[in-house]
Amino acid sequence: MIKPKIFLSKCFSYPVRYNGGIVHDEFIEKLKKFVDYELICPEMEIGLGMPRPKIIIKMINNEKQLFQPETGRNLTKRMREFTDEFIKKITAVDGFILKNKSPSCGLASANFYKNKKITGRTDGFFAGGIKNKFPDLPLEHESRLNNPELREHFLIRIFSLADFRGLKKESKPDALVQFHTKYKYLLMTYNQKDLNELGKIVADSRTGKKERIEKYKIIFYHSFNKKPSRVRHSNTILYIFGYLSKNLNQNEKKHFLKLTEKYKNGDIELNVILKMLKKFAYRFENNYLLNQRYINPFPEELL
């Protein structure tokens, strides 16, 4: 698999928090081995140093402002200018994991103050800039990735987008057809309408390859924005199972359908079902299914 390119908050690797601390996260440490990553600490980049007095977000005249109460400094302009310049330099990226609750990197989790009281939560200044510029890229904080389904959704997205970047470098005439074929069941699960639209782009022989890939990219990136429900996953599983069931005995069929119902009801995780589908595909030498990203969306070690 092509390694995704992602940005991580620098405090997941170095002691750059305001208090000189480092954030230890087991999943992120494991993920580092499977991605190409760059580290970023906006607060250090604008020259605040470490350790440093805390910064906070204030709501003044319905506008967010970034302050350092201990020094009285207004850092709004400096942080916005840094964020804009940083974004301009990004040439390839598949996702971001930023620090939860940070006034620079938090995602809907940074406290904002009004009259010295916490009155709500908002995006940090840097995180907000990233979200506005890259609305179709996965952007998460480490706390949400403790949820198995959100973590799986994030991994599917970054590895799928990395795979698409690899497609753009392919010179084979049928590269787009092959790419679309292996994403059929994953796209069916995420967005059936987009799957149909992407199929039309692939079949449009009147449009040049480069233009088709650019059209495909817009819809493909958007397709993965919303995490699919267990019901949608179950529908895809049963669709695939229909092609395999003729080779199974009655006990195997009953067992698989029972597990699928358990998954649908939230009693087991998706990887239990995917492992069984993969086992059947190997057993019956079904290369079409083995090539599907639905059952191989990211390295198994990250499950």
Contacts in CASP RR format, 6 or more apart in sequence:
PFRMAT RR
TARGET T0000
AUTHOR 0000-0000-0000
METHOD contacts of the structure
MODEL  1
MIKPKIFLSKCFSYPVRYNGGIVHDEFIEKLKKFVDYELICPEMEIGLGM
PRPKIIIKMINNEKQLFQPETGRNLTKRMREFTDEFIKKITAVDGFILKN
KSPSCGLASANFYKNKKITGRTDGFFAGGIKNKFPDLPLEHESRLNNPEL
REHFLIRIFSLADFRGLKKESKPDALVQFHTKYKYLLMTYNQKDLNELGK
IVADSRTGKKERIEKYKIIFYHSFNKKPSRVRHSNTILYIFGYLSKNLNQ
NEKKHFLKLTEKYKNGDIELNVILKMLKKFAYRFENNYLLNQRYINPFPE
ELL
1 159 0 8 1.000
1 162 0 8 1.000
1 163 0 8 1.000
1 298 0 8 1.000
1 299 0 8 1.000
2 159 0 8 1.000
2 162 0 8 1.000
2 163 0 8 1.000
2 165 0 8 1.000
2 166 0 8 1.000
3 34 0 8 1.000
3 35 0 8 1.000
3 36 0 8 1.000
3 162 0 8 1.000
4 34 0 8 1.000
4 35 0 8 1.000
4 36 0 8 1.000
4 94 0 8 1.000
4 95 0 8 1.000
4 158 0 8 1.000
4 159 0 8 1.000
4 161 0 8 1.000
4 162 0 8 1.000
5 35 0 8 1.000
5 36 0 8 1.000
5 37 0 8 1.000
5 38 0 8 1.000
5 92 0 8 1.000
5 93 0 8 1.000
5 94 0 8 1.000
5 95 0 8 1.000
5 162 0 8 1.000
6 35 0 8 1.000
6 36 0 8 1.000
6 37 0 8 1.000
6 38 0 8 1.000
6 93 0 8 1.000
6 94 0 8 1.000
6 95 0 8 1.000
6 96 0 8 1.000
6 97 0 8 1.000
6 158 0 8 1.000
7 37 0 8 1.000
7 38 0 8 1.000
7 39 0 8 1.000
7 40 0 8 1.000
7 93 0 8 1.000
7 95 0 8 1.000
7 96 0 8 1.000
7 97 0 8 1.000
7 98 0 8 1.000
8 28 0 8 1.000
8 32 0 8 1.000
8 37 0 8 1.000
8 38 0 8 1.000
8 39 0 8 1.000
8 40 0 8 1.000
8 96 0 8 1.000
8 97 0 8 1.000
8 98 0 8 1.000
9 23 0 8 1.000
9 39 0 8 1.000
9 40 0 8 1.000
9 41 0 8 1.000
9 97 0 8 1.000
9 98 0 8 1.000
9 99 0 8 1.000
9 102 0 8 1.000
9 105 0 8 1.000
10 16 0 8 1.000
10 39 0 8 1.000
10 40 0 8 1.000
10 41 0 8 1.000
10 44 0 8 1.000
11 17 0 8 1.000
11 21 0 8 1.000
11 22 0 8 1.000
11 23 0 8 1.000
11 41 0 8 1.000
11 99 0 8 1.000
12 22 0 8 1.000
12 23 0 8 1.000
12 25 0 8 1.000
12 28 0 8 1.000
12 39 0 8 1.000
12 97 0 8 1.000
12 99 0 8 1.000
12 142 0 8 1.000
13 22 0 8 1.000
13 39 0 8 1.000
14 22 0 8 1.000
14 39 0 8 1.000
15 21 0 8 1.000
15 22 0 8 1.000
15 50 0 8 1.000
16 22 0 8 1.000
16 41 0 8 1.000
16 43 0 8 1.000
16 44 0 8 1.000
16 50 0 8 1.000
17 23 0 8 1.000
17 50 0 8 1.000
18 43 0 8 1.000
18 50 0 8 1.000
18 51 0 8 1.000
18 52 0 8 1.000
18 53 0 8 1.000
18 54 0 8 1.000
18 55 0 8 1.000
19 51 0 8 1.000
20 50 0 8 1.000
20 51 0 8 1.000
23 99 0 8 1.000
23 142 0 8 1.000
25 142 0 8 1.000
27 142 0 8 1.000
27 145 0 8 1.000
27 146 0 8 1.000
27 151 0 8 1.000
28 97 0 8 1.000
28 142 0 8 1.000
28 145 0 8 1.000
30 301 0 8 1.000
30 302 0 8 1.000
31 97 0 8 1.000
31 302 0 8 1.000
34 298 0 8 1.000
34 299 0 8 1.000
34 301 0 8 1.000
34 302 0 8 1.000
35 158 0 8 1.000
40 86 0 8 1.000
40 126 0 8 1.000
42 79 0 8 1.000
42 82 0 8 1.000
42 83 0 8 1.000
42 86 0 8 1.000
42 104 0 8 1.000
42 105 0 8 1.000
42 125 0 8 1.000
42 126 0 8 1.000
43 49 0 8 1.000
43 52 0 8 1.000
43 55 0 8 1.000
43 104 0 8 1.000
44 50 0 8 1.000
45 82 0 8 1.000
45 86 0 8 1.000
46 75 0 8 1.000
46 78 0 8 1.000
46 79 0 8 1.000
46 82 0 8 1.000
48 55 0 8 1.000
48 68 0 8 1.000
48 75 0 8 1.000
52 68 0 8 1.000
53 68 0 8 1.000
53 69 0 8 1.000
53 70 0 8 1.000
53 71 0 8 1.000
54 68 0 8 1.000
54 69 0 8 1.000
54 70 0 8 1.000
55 66 0 8 1.000
55 67 0 8 1.000
55 68 0 8 1.000
55 75 0 8 1.000
55 103 0 8 1.000
55 104 0 8 1.000
56 66 0 8 1.000
56 67 0 8 1.000
56 68 0 8 1.000
56 69 0 8 1.000
56 103 0 8 1.000
56 111 0 8 1.000
56 112 0 8 1.000
56 113 0 8 1.000
57 64 0 8 1.000
57 65 0 8 1.000
57 66 0 8 1.000
57 67 0 8 1.000
57 103 0 8 1.000
57 110 0 8 1.000
57 111 0 8 1.000
57 112 0 8 1.000
57 113 0 8 1.000
57 122 0 8 1.000
57 124 0 8 1.000
57 125 0 8 1.000
58 64 0 8 1.000
58 65 0 8 1.000
58 66 0 8 1.000
58 67 0 8 1.000
58 112 0 8 1.000
58 113 0 8 1.000
58 114 0 8 1.000
59 65 0 8 1.000
59 112 0 8 1.000
59 113 0 8 1.000
59 114 0 8 1.000
59 119 0 8 1.000
64 76 0 8 1.000
64 112 0 8 1.000
64 122 0 8 1.000
64 125 0 8 1.000
65 74 0 8 1.000
65 76 0 8 1.000
66 74 0 8 1.000
66 75 0 8 1.000
66 76 0 8 1.000
66 79 0 8 1.000
66 103 0 8 1.000
66 104 0 8 1.000
66 125 0 8 1.000
67 73 0 8 1.000
67 74 0 8 1.000
67 75 0 8 1.000
68 75 0 8 1.000
76 125 0 8 1.000
79 104 0 8 1.000
79 125 0 8 1.000
79 126 0 8 1.000
80 125 0 8 1.000
82 126 0 8 1.000
83 125 0 8 1.000
83 126 0 8 1.000
83 128 0 8 1.000
83 129 0 8 1.000
83 130 0 8 1.000
86 126 0 8 1.000
87 129 0 8 1.000
87 130 0 8 1.000
87 133 0 8 1.000
92 165 0 8 1.000
93 134 0 8 1.000
93 137 0 8 1.000
94 137 0 8 1.000
94 138 0 8 1.000
94 157 0 8 1.000
94 158 0 8 1.000
94 159 0 8 1.000
94 161 0 8 1.000
94 162 0 8 1.000
94 165 0 8 1.000
95 134 0 8 1.000
95 137 0 8 1.000
95 138 0 8 1.000
95 139 0 8 1.000
95 157 0 8 1.000
95 158 0 8 1.000
95 161 0 8 1.000
96 130 0 8 1.000
96 134 0 8 1.000
96 137 0 8 1.000
96 138 0 8 1.000
96 139 0 8 1.000
96 140 0 8 1.000
97 140 0 8 1.000
97 141 0 8 1.000
97 142 0 8 1.000
97 145 0 8 1.000
98 105 0 8 1.000
98 106 0 8 1.000
98 107 0 8 1.000
98 126 0 8 1.000
98 127 0 8 1.000
98 130 0 8 1.000
98 139 0 8 1.000
98 140 0 8 1.000
98 141 0 8 1.000
99 105 0 8 1.000
99 106 0 8 1.000
99 141 0 8 1.000
99 142 0 8 1.000
100 106 0 8 1.000
100 107 0 8 1.000
100 109 0 8 1.000
100 141 0 8 1.000
100 142 0 8 1.000
100 143 0 8 1.000
100 144 0 8 1.000
101 109 0 8 1.000
101 110 0 8 1.000
101 111 0 8 1.000
101 141 0 8 1.000
102 110 0 8 1.000
102 124 0 8 1.000
102 127 0 8 1.000
103 110 0 8 1.000
103 111 0 8 1.000
103 124 0 8 1.000
103 125 0 8 1.000
104 124 0 8 1.000
104 125 0 8 1.000
104 126 0 8 1.000
104 127 0 8 1.000
105 124 0 8 1.000
105 126 0 8 1.000
105 127 0 8 1.000
105 141 0 8 1.000
106 123 0 8 1.000
106 124 0 8 1.000
106 127 0 8 1.000
106 141 0 8 1.000
107 123 0 8 1.000
107 124 0 8 1.000
107 127 0 8 1.000
107 128 0 8 1.000
107 131 0 8 1.000
107 139 0 8 1.000
107 140 0 8 1.000
107 141 0 8 1.000
107 144 0 8 1.000
108 121 0 8 1.000
108 122 0 8 1.000
108 123 0 8 1.000
109 121 0 8 1.000
109 141 0 8 1.000
109 143 0 8 1.000
110 121 0 8 1.000
110 122 0 8 1.000
110 123 0 8 1.000
110 124 0 8 1.000
110 127 0 8 1.000
111 118 0 8 1.000
111 120 0 8 1.000
111 121 0 8 1.000
112 118 0 8 1.000
112 119 0 8 1.000
112 120 0 8 1.000
112 121 0 8 1.000
112 122 0 8 1.000
113 119 0 8 1.000
123 129 0 8 1.000
123 131 0 8 1.000
127 139 0 8 1.000
130 139 0 8 1.000
131 139 0 8 1.000
136 221 0 8 1.000
136 222 0 8 1.000
136 224 0 8 1.000
136 225 0 8 1.000
137 161 0 8 1.000
137 221 0 8 1.000
138 153 0 8 1.000
138 154 0 8 1.000
138 157 0 8 1.000
138 158 0 8 1.000
138 161 0 8 1.000
138 224 0 8 1.000
140 150 0 8 1.000
140 154 0 8 1.000
144 150 0 8 1.000
145 151 0 8 1.000
145 154 0 8 1.000
148 269 0 8 1.000
149 227 0 8 1.000
149 270 0 8 1.000
150 227 0 8 1.000
152 270 0 8 1.000
152 271 0 8 1.000
152 303 0 8 1.000
153 227 0 8 1.000
155 297 0 8 1.000
155 298 0 8 1.000
155 302 0 8 1.000
156 186 0 8 1.000
156 224 0 8 1.000
156 297 0 8 1.000
156 298 0 8 1.000
157 224 0 8 1.000
158 298 0 8 1.000
159 297 0 8 1.000
159 298 0 8 1.000
160 183 0 8 1.000
160 186 0 8 1.000
160 220 0 8 1.000
160 224 0 8 1.000
160 293 0 8 1.000
160 297 0 8 1.000
161 221 0 8 1.000
161 224 0 8 1.000
163 179 0 8 1.000
163 293 0 8 1.000
164 179 0 8 1.000
164 217 0 8 1.000
164 220 0 8 1.000
164 221 0 8 1.000
167 175 0 8 1.000
167 176 0 8 1.000
167 179 0 8 1.000
167 213 0 8 1.000
168 213 0 8 1.000
170 179 0 8 1.000
172 178 0 8 1.000
173 209 0 8 1.000
176 202 0 8 1.000
176 209 0 8 1.000
176 212 0 8 1.000
176 213 0 8 1.000
176 216 0 8 1.000
177 202 0 8 1.000
180 198 0 8 1.000
180 199 0 8 1.000
180 202 0 8 1.000
180 216 0 8 1.000
181 291 0 8 1.000
182 291 0 8 1.000
182 292 0 8 1.000
182 293 0 8 1.000
183 220 0 8 1.000
183 292 0 8 1.000
183 293 0 8 1.000
184 195 0 8 1.000
184 292 0 8 1.000
184 294 0 8 1.000
185 236 0 8 1.000
185 239 0 8 1.000
185 240 0 8 1.000
185 292 0 8 1.000
185 293 0 8 1.000
185 294 0 8 1.000
185 295 0 8 1.000
186 292 0 8 1.000
186 293 0 8 1.000
186 294 0 8 1.000
186 297 0 8 1.000
187 194 0 8 1.000
187 195 0 8 1.000
187 198 0 8 1.000
187 220 0 8 1.000
187 223 0 8 1.000
188 195 0 8 1.000
188 236 0 8 1.000
188 239 0 8 1.000
189 228 0 8 1.000
189 232 0 8 1.000
189 233 0 8 1.000
189 235 0 8 1.000
189 236 0 8 1.000
189 294 0 8 1.000
190 223 0 8 1.000
190 224 0 8 1.000
190 226 0 8 1.000
190 228 0 8 1.000
190 232 0 8 1.000
191 222 0 8 1.000
191 223 0 8 1.000
191 224 0 8 1.000
191 226 0 8 1.000
194 219 0 8 1.000
194 220 0 8 1.000
194 222 0 8 1.000
194 223 0 8 1.000
195 223 0 8 1.000
197 219 0 8 1.000
198 216 0 8 1.000
198 219 0 8 1.000
198 220 0 8 1.000
198 223 0 8 1.000
201 207 0 8 1.000
201 212 0 8 1.000
201 215 0 8 1.000
201 216 0 8 1.000
201 219 0 8 1.000
202 212 0 8 1.000
202 216 0 8 1.000
204 212 0 8 1.000
207 215 0 8 1.000
230 263 0 8 1.000
230 264 0 8 1.000
230 265 0 8 1.000
230 266 0 8 1.000
230 270 0 8 1.000
231 264 0 8 1.000
233 263 0 8 1.000
233 270 0 8 1.000
234 260 0 8 1.000
234 263 0 8 1.000
234 264 0 8 1.000
236 294 0 8 1.000
237 260 0 8 1.000
237 263 0 8 1.000
237 273 0 8 1.000
237 277 0 8 1.000
238 260 0 8 1.000
240 277 0 8 1.000
240 289 0 8 1.000
240 292 0 8 1.000
240 294 0 8 1.000
241 256 0 8 1.000
241 257 0 8 1.000
241 260 0 8 1.000
241 277 0 8 1.000
243 286 0 8 1.000
243 289 0 8 1.000
244 277 0 8 1.000
244 280 0 8 1.000
244 281 0 8 1.000
244 284 0 8 1.000
244 286 0 8 1.000
244 289 0 8 1.000
245 253 0 8 1.000
245 256 0 8 1.000
247 280 0 8 1.000
247 284 0 8 1.000
248 256 0 8 1.000
248 280 0 8 1.000
256 276 0 8 1.000
259 268 0 8 1.000
259 272 0 8 1.000
259 273 0 8 1.000
259 276 0 8 1.000
260 273 0 8 1.000
262 268 0 8 1.000
263 269 0 8 1.000
263 270 0 8 1.000
263 272 0 8 1.000
263 273 0 8 1.000
271 303 0 8 1.000
274 294 0 8 1.000
274 295 0 8 1.000
277 289 0 8 1.000
277 295 0 8 1.000
278 290 0 8 1.000
278 295 0 8 1.000
278 296 0 8 1.000
280 286 0 8 1.000
281 289 0 8 1.000
281 290 0 8 1.000
281 295 0 8 1.000
282 290 0 8 1.000
289 295 0 8 1.000
290 296 0 8 1.000
END
